[in-house]
Amino acid sequence: NAGVTQTPKFRVLKTGQSMTLLCAQDMNHEYMYWYRQDPGMGLRLIHYSVGEGTTAKGEVPDGYNVSRLKKQNFLLGLESAAPSQTSVYFCASSSRASNTEAFFGQGTRLTVV
Amino acid sequence: QQQVKQSPQSLIVQKGGISIINCAYENTAFDYFPWYQQFPGKGPALLIAIRPDVSEKKEGRFTISFNKSAKQFSLHIMDSQPGDSATYFCAASYSGGYQKVTFGTGTKLQVIP
């Protein structure tokens, strides 16, 4: 049982480059989330999705876009990377039925130089 | 706007001692208070959670104490072990059409032998 899988695990980008982070979950969860984790700031919600084809902005959405074309996948895109986007990114998913525990992936460490 | 405040930022405890991490929230609509544990290089994972209709919940060496009137809750780790060394996040969320968890800023716990 894989749970929540994120790819890639590490990436170095140059300023202005673009990339897409992929999140896949095999638990048939309705809700999916993208967080960024920075020292001393906890986990901050970037975007989230309550179902296939729907997305919404979280606390820090600027500079990011997302898509959820399939229920099991949630993509996070950076169109023009900036050094301020250097962070560890976590994807999570949860069941609408339980409205409780969120399951996290192992994270993607992104460095923008 | 930080809705969940967590302290201390870091904590060093000797093996066998009690680790205490405190959190305070502002939004009285919150009705679910989980604690997540994160080991280096891993995603957060649910440790223990409480709802505001009880004042305490215990699971093994981990106890949540909840004070609804003060809008505070805390995590106590009894008989702390080196294997407990991790970052701990408190969080809060509320029932509704979807789940959106607000995290505290995290406490890095180090248990020394």
Contacts between the chains, C-beta under 8 A, distances in Angstrom:
chain1	res1	chain2	res2	distance
A	4	B	43	7.4
A	31	B	98	6.0
A	31	B	99	5.9
A	33	B	100	7.9
A	35	B	103	7.9
A	40	B	9	6.8
A	40	B	105	6.0
A	40	B	106	7.8
A	41	B	105	6.0
A	42	B	6	7.5
A	42	B	89	6.3
A	42	B	103	4.5
A	42	B	104	5.7
A	42	B	105	4.1
A	42	B	106	5.2
A	43	B	44	7.2
A	43	B	89	6.6
A	43	B	103	4.3
A	43	B	106	8.0
A	44	B	103	7.8
A	45	B	100	6.8
A	45	B	101	7.9
A	48	B	98	7.6
A	48	B	100	6.6
A	50	B	97	7.2
A	50	B	98	4.5
A	58	B	100	7.6
A	90	B	43	5.4
A	90	B	44	7.3
A	92	B	43	7.6
A	94	B	99	5.4
A	96	B	98	7.1
A	96	B	99	7.6
A	99	B	32	7.5
A	99	B	93	8.0
A	99	B	95	5.8
A	99	B	99	5.1
A	100	B	32	6.5
A	100	B	34	7.5
A	100	B	49	6.8
A	100	B	99	7.6
A	101	B	34	7.1
A	101	B	46	4.6
A	101	B	49	7.5
A	102	B	46	7.4
A	102	B	99	7.2
A	102	B	101	6.0
A	103	B	45	8.0
A	104	B	43	3.2
A	104	B	44	5.1
A	104	B	45	6.8
A	105	B	43	5.3
A	106	B	41	7.3
A	106	B	42	5.9
A	106	B	43	5.2
A	107	B	41	7.6
A	107	B	42	7.5
A	107	B	43	5.6
